[in-house]
Amino acid sequence: MNNKMFGVIEGFYGQAWSWAQRHELFDMMADWRLNSYLYAPKSDVFLRRKWREEWDQATRSELISISNKAKKNNLFFGVGLSLVDFHESKDQQALYEKIKSLNALKLSFLGVFFDDMRGDIPGLIEQQIAALRFIRQYSDAQQIIFCPTYYSFDPVLENVFGVRPYNYWKYLAANLPIHIQVFWTGPKVISDSLAVSDLVDAYRLTGRRVAVWDNYPVNDGRVTSNYLHLRPSPKRKVMTANYTSYFINPMNQYELSLPVLASAFEAVHGGSQGYGQAMAFAKQRWGDDFAEFWWEQSSVVQDLGLLNTPESTLENMRHKLQGFDNPASREWLDWLNGVYTFDPACLTE
């Protein structure tokens, strides 16, 4: 895989995007300098707690379809497999069968995830690396990206998933094959900022440049579900030399995530044109009037959110939204009206 991946990971809890939306996204990504998509919605149980089982035929057909679309559009396509309750001794055959099934999708890369699982388990990292070596042996994917159980310095991970084994990162750095990439979300699970120094710190810890899993603009948490993150990626300033891959985790609201994605490459690398790119896309997509509304109201839904905004302000917002008729206005109204319910399976904020 010669080109560095920079793209989208559909890696959130709650309502997933539709197949039609994924197909549409693939047609826009090249214009935004995005070249990769990782299918890993937490709602797909056959990539998580039912990973030992097979998708139904309808879902498999849709996955083959978007894999073919990605190839046609010169995009790297991957799937994220979460090995929930994996036990090397009894799950090796099930894992082999899953890898064979994934090979049929002709993946460019494969995500192997151990995030959002208990971590205070004896032999945890040793078992994870054994699984990764086994997968590397049988997977046809050109690249594997590993998401460890502890993927940030954020203390919330130990608070929620248990105390990190004392040798976790040291063993990872010494024993994980160097060609396997490691996901990292930055100083926090949801990092307010991301700088070169943060990625240098991750390099020192893991023994390699990391693949960034950027949890902005995602809003699937108990706290973040009360906000819409509409502005271009904030306080990011990294260089391509600092990471192996970079993936943006968007919101459940597909349409409202698009301006962030359209401006992500510029914004993440510290460019000054992020706002202009986002606004240009919004005007082209929704028209001038709604684009102006979208930007003016971003201070309310992004800074104050549902719980801190007076009900009278929210009612006025609903009234104005009802005067528009486009996918973004409908998503916004659904968010205001509680259609996007918080999934309690998401244990971080």
Sine and cosine of phi, psi and omega as CSV:
sin_phi,cos_phi,sin_psi,cos_psi,sin_omega,cos_omega
0.00,0.00,0.96,-0.26,-0.15,-0.99
-0.99,0.12,-0.62,0.78,-0.06,-1.00
-1.00,0.05,0.61,-0.80,0.05,-1.00
-0.96,0.29,0.69,-0.73,-0.03,-1.00
-0.99,0.11,0.73,-0.68,0.12,-0.99
-0.62,-0.78,0.91,-0.42,-0.10,-0.99
-0.20,-0.98,-0.58,-0.81,-0.17,-0.99
-0.87,-0.50,0.72,-0.70,0.21,-0.98
-0.92,-0.40,0.88,-0.48,0.12,-0.99
-1.00,0.09,1.00,0.08,-0.19,-0.98
-0.82,-0.57,0.45,0.89,-0.09,-1.00
-0.98,-0.19,0.29,-0.96,0.12,-0.99
-0.99,0.13,0.25,-0.97,0.07,-1.00
1.00,0.06,-0.39,-0.92,-0.10,-0.99
-0.89,0.46,0.85,-0.53,-0.01,-1.00
-0.99,0.11,0.21,-0.98,0.08,-1.00
-0.97,0.26,0.28,-0.96,0.02,-1.00
-1.00,0.03,0.30,-0.95,0.06,-1.00
-0.89,0.46,-0.63,0.78,0.01,-1.00
-0.89,0.45,-0.63,0.77,0.03,-1.00
-0.91,0.43,-0.65,0.76,0.03,-1.00
-0.89,0.46,-0.69,0.72,0.03,-1.00
-0.87,0.49,-0.68,0.73,0.01,-1.00
-0.90,0.44,-0.69,0.72,0.01,-1.00
-0.83,0.56,-0.69,0.73,-0.04,-1.00
-0.86,0.50,-0.48,0.88,0.00,-1.00
-0.98,0.20,-0.25,0.97,-0.04,-1.00
-0.97,-0.24,-0.33,0.94,-0.23,-0.97
-0.90,0.45,-0.64,0.77,-0.05,-1.00
-0.87,0.49,-0.58,0.81,0.02,-1.00
-0.90,0.43,-0.36,0.93,-0.04,-1.00
-0.98,-0.22,0.12,0.99,-0.03,-1.00
0.92,0.40,0.49,0.87,0.11,-0.99
-0.98,-0.21,0.72,-0.70,-0.10,-1.00
-0.79,-0.61,0.15,0.99,-0.13,-0.99
-0.57,-0.82,0.55,-0.84,0.07,-1.00
-0.64,-0.77,0.74,-0.67,0.01,-1.00
-0.88,-0.47,0.91,-0.42,0.00,-1.00
-1.00,0.09,0.94,-0.35,-0.01,-1.00
-0.44,-0.90,0.70,0.72,0.00,-1.00
-0.90,0.44,0.71,-0.71,-0.04,-1.00
-0.91,0.42,-0.30,0.95,-0.01,-1.00
-0.98,0.19,-0.19,0.98,0.05,-1.00
-0.99,0.11,0.99,-0.12,-0.11,-0.99
-0.92,0.39,-0.34,0.94,-0.02,-1.00
-0.99,0.16,-0.01,1.00,0.19,-0.98
-0.93,-0.36,0.06,1.00,-0.04,-1.00
-0.73,-0.68,-0.95,-0.33,-0.15,-0.99
-0.93,0.38,-0.37,0.93,0.07,-1.00
-0.95,-0.32,0.54,0.84,-0.09,-1.00
-0.89,0.45,-0.38,0.92,0.01,-1.00
-0.96,0.27,-0.21,0.98,-0.01,-1.00
-0.98,-0.19,0.20,-0.98,-0.07,-1.00
-0.98,-0.20,0.50,-0.86,0.12,-0.99
-0.88,0.47,0.41,-0.91,0.19,-0.98
-0.94,0.35,0.27,-0.96,-0.11,-0.99
-0.89,0.45,-0.58,0.81,-0.02,-1.00
-0.89,0.45,-0.71,0.71,0.01,-1.00
-0.92,0.40,-0.67,0.74,0.02,-1.00
-0.87,0.49,-0.64,0.77,0.02,-1.00
-0.89,0.45,-0.64,0.77,0.02,-1.00
-0.92,0.40,-0.64,0.77,0.02,-1.00
-0.91,0.41,-0.65,0.76,0.07,-1.00
-0.88,0.47,-0.64,0.77,-0.01,-1.00
-0.89,0.45,-0.71,0.70,-0.02,-1.00
-0.97,0.26,-0.46,0.89,0.11,-0.99
-0.89,0.45,-0.70,0.72,0.03,-1.00
-0.91,0.42,-0.61,0.79,0.01,-1.00
-0.91,0.42,-0.67,0.75,0.02,-1.00
-0.88,0.48,-0.70,0.72,0.01,-1.00
-0.89,0.46,-0.69,0.73,0.02,-1.00
-0.86,0.51,-0.60,0.80,-0.05,-1.00
-1.00,-0.06,0.20,0.98,0.03,-1.00
0.86,0.51,0.66,0.76,0.05,-1.00
-0.95,-0.31,0.55,-0.84,0.17,-0.98
-0.98,0.20,0.76,-0.65,-0.03,-1.00
-0.86,-0.50,0.75,-0.66,0.01,-1.00
-0.67,-0.74,0.24,-0.97,0.06,-1.00
-0.79,-0.62,0.61,-0.79,0.02,-1.00
-0.97,-0.24,0.89,-0.45,-0.02,-1.00
-0.97,-0.24,0.87,-0.49,0.02,-1.00
-0.98,-0.18,0.91,-0.41,-0.08,-1.00
-1.00,0.05,0.96,0.29,-0.02,-1.00
-0.92,0.39,0.76,-0.65,0.03,-1.00
0.82,0.57,0.61,0.79,0.00,-1.00
-0.96,0.30,0.72,-0.70,0.09,-1.00
-0.78,-0.63,0.89,-0.45,-0.12,-0.99
-0.83,0.56,-0.66,0.75,-0.12,-0.99
-0.93,0.37,-0.56,0.83,-0.08,-1.00
-0.94,-0.33,-0.17,0.99,-0.09,-1.00
-0.95,-0.32,0.09,1.00,-0.09,-1.00
-0.89,0.45,-0.66,0.75,0.01,-1.00
-0.93,0.38,-0.65,0.76,0.03,-1.00
-0.89,0.46,-0.62,0.78,0.03,-1.00
-0.92,0.39,-0.65,0.76,0.05,-1.00
-0.86,0.50,-0.70,0.72,0.01,-1.00
-0.91,0.42,-0.59,0.80,0.02,-1.00
-0.92,0.39,-0.67,0.74,0.00,-1.00
-0.90,0.44,-0.65,0.76,0.07,-1.00
-0.86,0.50,-0.67,0.74,0.02,-1.00
-0.89,0.46,-0.68,0.73,0.01,-1.00
-0.93,0.36,-0.54,0.84,0.03,-1.00
-0.87,0.50,-0.52,0.85,-0.01,-1.00
-0.92,0.40,-0.32,0.95,0.04,-1.00
-0.99,0.12,-0.08,1.00,0.04,-1.00
0.82,0.58,0.84,0.54,-0.06,-1.00
-0.95,0.31,0.64,-0.77,0.20,-0.98
-0.96,0.28,-0.60,0.80,0.00,-1.00
-0.48,-0.88,0.34,-0.94,-0.04,-1.00
-0.78,-0.63,0.77,-0.64,0.14,-0.99
-1.00,-0.03,0.73,-0.68,0.07,-1.00
-0.87,-0.50,0.92,-0.39,-0.22,-0.97
-0.92,-0.39,0.73,-0.69,0.16,-0.99
-0.83,-0.56,0.43,0.90,0.02,-1.00
-0.99,0.14,0.31,-0.95,0.05,-1.00
0.84,0.55,0.66,0.76,0.05,-1.00
-0.69,-0.72,0.33,-0.94,0.05,-1.00
-0.85,0.53,0.66,-0.75,-0.02,-1.00
-0.91,-0.42,-0.27,0.96,-0.06,-1.00
-1.00,0.08,0.88,0.47,-0.08,-1.00
-0.82,-0.57,0.77,-0.64,0.02,-1.00
-0.85,0.52,0.68,-0.73,0.04,-1.00
0.95,0.32,0.35,0.94,-0.11,-0.99
-0.86,0.51,-0.84,0.54,-0.10,-0.99
-0.93,0.37,-0.56,0.83,0.04,-1.00
-0.88,0.47,-0.67,0.74,0.01,-1.00
-0.93,0.36,-0.61,0.79,0.01,-1.00
-0.90,0.43,-0.69,0.73,-0.01,-1.00
-0.94,0.35,-0.57,0.82,0.08,-1.00
-0.88,0.48,-0.67,0.75,0.04,-1.00
-0.89,0.45,-0.66,0.75,0.00,-1.00
-0.91,0.42,-0.63,0.78,0.04,-1.00
-0.91,0.42,-0.64,0.77,0.03,-1.00
-0.90,0.44,-0.71,0.70,0.01,-1.00
-0.89,0.47,-0.68,0.73,-0.01,-1.00
-0.87,0.49,-0.53,0.85,-0.02,-1.00
-0.93,0.38,-0.56,0.83,-0.14,-0.99
-0.92,-0.39,-0.22,0.97,-0.02,-1.00
-0.99,0.17,0.65,-0.76,0.08,-1.00
-1.00,0.05,-0.10,1.00,-0.02,-1.00
-0.88,0.47,0.62,-0.79,-0.01,-1.00
-0.94,0.35,-0.50,0.86,-0.10,-1.00
-0.66,-0.75,0.58,-0.81,0.12,-0.99
-0.87,-0.49,0.71,-0.70,0.08,-1.00
-0.87,-0.49,0.85,-0.53,-0.05,-1.00
-0.99,-0.14,0.78,-0.62,0.16,-0.99
-0.97,-0.25,0.94,-0.33,-0.02,-1.00
-0.95,0.31,0.19,-0.98,0.05,-1.00
-0.93,0.37,-0.56,0.83,0.03,-1.00
-0.92,-0.40,0.99,-0.14,-0.19,-0.98
-0.91,-0.41,0.35,0.94,0.01,-1.00
-0.25,-0.97,0.28,-0.96,0.14,-0.99
-0.97,0.22,-0.09,1.00,-0.13,-0.99
-0.86,0.51,0.84,-0.54,0.00,-1.00
-0.90,0.43,-0.28,0.96,0.01,-1.00
-0.86,0.51,-0.49,0.87,-0.03,-1.00
-0.91,0.42,-0.66,0.75,0.05,-1.00
-0.96,0.29,-0.56,0.83,0.02,-1.00
-0.89,0.45,-0.59,0.81,-0.09,-1.00
-1.00,-0.07,-0.65,0.76,-0.16,-0.99
-0.94,-0.34,0.06,1.00,0.07,-1.00
0.97,-0.23,0.31,-0.95,-0.06,-1.00
-0.91,0.42,0.76,-0.65,0.00,-1.00
-0.91,0.42,0.76,-0.65,0.08,-1.00
-0.80,0.60,0.64,-0.77,-0.18,-0.98
-0.86,0.51,-0.50,0.87,-0.10,-1.00
-0.98,-0.21,0.23,0.97,-0.20,-0.98
-0.85,0.52,-0.85,0.53,-0.08,-1.00
-0.95,0.30,-0.59,0.81,0.00,-1.00
-0.90,0.44,-0.68,0.73,0.01,-1.00
-0.93,0.38,-0.64,0.77,0.04,-1.00
-0.85,0.53,-0.76,0.64,-0.05,-1.00
-0.88,0.48,-0.58,0.81,-0.09,-1.00
-1.00,0.09,-0.42,0.91,-0.21,-0.98
-0.85,-0.53,-0.28,0.96,0.02,-1.00
-0.96,0.26,0.81,-0.59,0.03,-1.00
-0.77,0.63,0.70,-0.71,-0.17,-0.99
-0.91,0.42,-0.39,0.92,-0.02,-1.00
-0.99,0.17,-0.12,0.99,0.07,-1.00
-1.00,-0.01,0.83,-0.56,0.00,-1.00
-0.98,0.20,0.37,-0.93,-0.03,-1.00
-0.82,-0.58,0.83,-0.56,0.05,-1.00
-0.96,0.27,0.57,-0.82,-0.01,-1.00
-0.51,-0.86,0.74,-0.68,-0.05,-1.00
-0.99,-0.10,-0.04,1.00,-0.02,-1.00
0.96,-0.28,-0.29,-0.96,-0.03,-1.00
-0.88,0.48,-0.47,0.88,-0.01,-1.00
-0.79,-0.61,0.24,-0.97,0.15,-0.99
-0.87,0.50,-0.72,0.69,0.14,-0.99
-0.92,-0.40,0.99,-0.13,-0.13,-0.99
-0.99,0.11,0.81,-0.59,0.05,-1.00
-0.91,0.41,-0.50,0.87,-0.02,-1.00
-0.56,-0.83,0.29,-0.96,0.03,-1.00
-0.52,-0.85,0.87,-0.50,-0.05,-1.00
-0.82,-0.57,0.20,-0.98,0.03,-1.00
-0.82,0.57,-0.66,0.75,-0.05,-1.00
-0.88,0.48,-0.54,0.84,0.03,-1.00
-0.91,0.42,-0.63,0.78,-0.01,-1.00
-0.97,0.25,-0.49,0.87,0.11,-0.99
-0.91,0.42,-0.67,0.74,0.05,-1.00
-0.87,0.50,-0.66,0.75,0.02,-1.00
-0.92,0.40,-0.61,0.80,0.05,-1.00
-0.87,0.49,-0.72,0.70,-0.02,-1.00
-0.89,0.46,-0.56,0.83,-0.04,-1.00
-0.97,0.23,-0.70,0.72,-0.14,-0.99
-0.99,-0.13,-0.19,0.98,0.00,-1.00
0.98,0.22,0.31,0.95,0.00,-1.00
-0.29,-0.96,0.34,-0.94,0.18,-0.98
-0.91,0.41,0.64,-0.77,-0.10,-0.99
-0.99,-0.13,0.30,-0.95,0.20,-0.98
-1.00,-0.06,0.80,-0.59,-0.08,-1.00
-1.00,0.05,0.78,-0.63,0.18,-0.98
-0.95,-0.30,0.98,-0.18,-0.12,-0.99
-1.00,-0.05,0.94,-0.33,-0.02,-1.00
-0.99,0.11,0.79,0.61,0.21,-0.98
-0.64,-0.77,0.78,-0.63,0.26,0.97
-0.99,-0.16,0.33,0.94,-0.11,-0.99
-0.74,0.67,0.58,-0.81,-0.06,-1.00
-0.62,-0.79,0.72,0.69,-0.09,-1.00
-0.99,-0.15,0.00,1.00,-0.08,-1.00
-1.00,0.08,0.16,-0.99,0.01,-1.00
-0.83,0.55,-0.64,0.77,0.01,-1.00
-1.00,0.03,-0.76,0.66,-0.14,-0.99
-0.93,0.37,-0.34,0.94,0.02,-1.00
-0.91,0.41,-0.22,0.98,0.05,-1.00
-1.00,0.05,0.13,0.99,-0.04,-1.00
-0.74,-0.67,0.45,-0.89,0.22,-0.97
-0.93,-0.37,0.84,-0.55,-0.02,-1.00
-0.99,-0.12,0.99,-0.14,-0.17,-0.98
-0.97,-0.24,-0.39,0.92,-0.09,-1.00
-0.98,0.18,0.37,-0.93,0.09,-1.00
-0.82,0.57,0.45,-0.89,-0.06,-1.00
-0.73,0.68,0.86,-0.50,-0.10,-1.00
-1.00,0.01,0.51,-0.86,0.19,-0.98
0.78,0.62,0.65,0.76,0.13,-0.99
-0.94,-0.33,0.71,-0.70,0.07,-1.00
-0.41,-0.91,1.00,0.06,0.03,-1.00
-0.81,-0.59,0.14,-0.99,0.05,-1.00
-0.86,-0.51,0.45,-0.89,-0.04,-1.00
-0.86,0.51,-0.46,0.89,0.00,-1.00
-0.93,0.37,-0.27,0.96,-0.09,-1.00
-1.00,0.05,-0.19,0.98,-0.07,-1.00
-0.66,-0.75,0.31,-0.95,0.06,-1.00
-1.00,-0.03,-0.58,0.81,0.06,-1.00
-0.49,-0.87,0.32,-0.95,-0.01,-1.00
-0.59,-0.80,0.83,-0.55,-0.03,-1.00
-0.80,-0.60,0.74,-0.67,0.04,-1.00
-1.00,-0.06,0.81,-0.58,0.07,-1.00
-0.99,-0.11,0.94,-0.34,-0.13,-0.99
-1.00,0.06,-0.13,-0.99,0.01,-1.00
-1.00,0.10,0.28,-0.96,0.18,-0.98
-0.84,0.54,-0.52,0.85,-0.02,-1.00
-0.98,0.17,0.99,-0.11,-0.06,-1.00
-0.83,0.56,-0.81,0.59,-0.13,-0.99
-0.88,0.48,-0.69,0.73,-0.04,-1.00
-0.96,0.26,-0.25,0.97,0.09,-1.00
-0.98,0.18,-0.34,0.94,-0.18,-0.98
-0.88,0.48,-0.68,0.73,0.03,-1.00
-0.87,0.48,-0.57,0.82,0.06,-1.00
-0.91,0.42,-0.68,0.73,0.01,-1.00
-0.92,0.39,-0.62,0.78,-0.02,-1.00
-0.89,0.46,-0.47,0.88,-0.07,-1.00
-0.95,-0.32,0.07,1.00,-0.19,-0.98
-0.90,0.44,-0.72,0.70,-0.07,-1.00
-0.87,0.49,-0.69,0.72,0.02,-1.00
-0.91,0.41,-0.73,0.69,-0.10,-1.00
-0.93,0.37,-0.66,0.75,-0.05,-1.00
-0.90,0.43,-0.55,0.83,-0.05,-1.00
-1.00,-0.06,0.32,0.95,0.13,-0.99
0.98,0.22,0.28,0.96,0.01,-1.00
-0.95,0.31,0.29,-0.96,-0.06,-1.00
-0.99,-0.14,0.01,1.00,-0.12,-0.99
-0.98,-0.22,0.16,0.99,-0.06,-1.00
-0.85,0.52,-0.75,0.66,0.00,-1.00
-0.87,0.49,-0.71,0.70,-0.02,-1.00
-0.88,0.48,-0.64,0.77,0.02,-1.00
-0.93,0.38,-0.67,0.74,0.01,-1.00
-0.90,0.44,-0.70,0.71,-0.01,-1.00
-0.92,0.40,-0.65,0.76,0.02,-1.00
-0.88,0.48,-0.67,0.74,0.04,-1.00
-0.90,0.43,-0.71,0.71,-0.03,-1.00
-0.86,0.51,-0.67,0.74,0.01,-1.00
-0.92,0.40,-0.67,0.74,0.00,-1.00
-0.92,0.39,-0.59,0.80,-0.10,-0.99
-0.99,0.15,-0.68,0.73,-0.18,-0.98
-0.88,-0.47,-0.15,0.99,-0.07,-1.00
1.00,-0.06,0.36,-0.93,-0.11,-0.99
-0.88,0.47,-0.67,0.74,-0.11,-0.99
-0.90,0.43,-0.73,0.69,-0.01,-1.00
-0.95,0.32,-0.57,0.82,0.03,-1.00
-0.87,0.50,-0.66,0.75,0.04,-1.00
-0.91,0.41,-0.66,0.75,0.05,-1.00
-0.88,0.47,-0.72,0.69,0.00,-1.00
-0.82,0.57,-0.71,0.70,-0.05,-1.00
-0.96,0.28,-0.68,0.73,-0.02,-1.00
-0.88,0.48,-0.63,0.78,-0.07,-1.00
-1.00,0.07,-0.10,1.00,-0.01,-1.00
-0.88,0.48,-0.52,0.85,0.00,-1.00
-0.91,0.41,-0.48,0.88,0.02,-1.00
-0.98,0.22,-0.82,0.58,-0.14,-0.99
-0.98,0.21,-0.39,0.92,-0.02,-1.00
-1.00,-0.09,-0.57,0.82,-0.06,-1.00
-1.00,-0.09,-0.65,0.76,-0.03,-1.00
-1.00,-0.09,-0.74,0.68,-0.01,-1.00
0.98,0.22,0.01,-1.00,-0.09,-1.00
-0.89,0.46,-0.68,0.73,-0.17,-0.99
-0.98,0.22,-0.36,0.93,-0.06,-1.00
-0.95,-0.31,0.12,0.99,0.00,-1.00
-0.97,-0.25,0.76,-0.65,0.02,-1.00
-0.83,0.56,0.59,-0.81,-0.03,-1.00
-0.86,0.50,-0.55,0.83,0.02,-1.00
-0.89,0.45,-0.61,0.80,0.04,-1.00
-0.92,0.39,-0.65,0.76,0.02,-1.00
-0.92,0.40,-0.61,0.79,0.03,-1.00
-0.91,0.41,-0.64,0.76,0.06,-1.00
-0.90,0.44,-0.62,0.79,0.05,-1.00
-0.90,0.44,-0.70,0.71,0.04,-1.00
-0.85,0.53,-0.70,0.72,-0.02,-1.00
-0.87,0.50,-0.70,0.72,0.00,-1.00
-0.92,0.39,-0.65,0.76,0.00,-1.00
-0.89,0.45,-0.56,0.83,0.01,-1.00
-0.92,0.38,-0.24,0.97,0.06,-1.00
-0.99,0.11,-0.12,0.99,0.06,-1.00
-0.95,-0.31,0.32,-0.95,0.05,-1.00
-0.60,-0.80,0.99,0.10,0.07,-1.00
-0.49,-0.87,0.22,-0.97,-0.06,-1.00
-0.86,0.51,-0.56,0.83,-0.01,-1.00
-0.93,0.37,-0.69,0.72,0.00,-1.00
-0.90,0.43,-0.59,0.81,0.01,-1.00
-0.93,0.36,-0.66,0.75,0.07,-1.00
-0.88,0.47,-0.67,0.74,-0.02,-1.00
-0.88,0.47,-0.72,0.70,0.03,-1.00
-0.89,0.46,-0.68,0.74,0.02,-1.00
-0.87,0.49,-0.65,0.76,0.04,-1.00
-0.89,0.45,-0.71,0.70,0.03,-1.00
-0.87,0.49,-0.55,0.83,-0.10,-1.00
-1.00,-0.09,0.19,0.98,0.13,-0.99
0.99,0.17,0.30,0.95,0.01,-1.00
-0.93,0.37,-0.60,0.80,0.01,-1.00
-1.00,0.06,1.00,0.06,-0.07,-1.00
-0.98,0.17,0.58,-0.82,0.03,-1.00
-0.93,0.36,0.75,-0.67,0.06,-1.00
-1.00,-0.02,0.92,-0.38,-0.05,-1.00
-0.90,0.43,-0.17,0.98,0.11,-0.99
-0.90,0.43,-0.38,0.92,0.09,-1.00
-0.98,0.20,0.95,-0.32,-0.14,-0.99
-1.00,-0.07,-0.21,0.98,0.08,-1.00
-0.99,-0.11,0.23,-0.97,-0.13,-0.99
-0.97,0.23,0.00,0.00,0.00,0.00
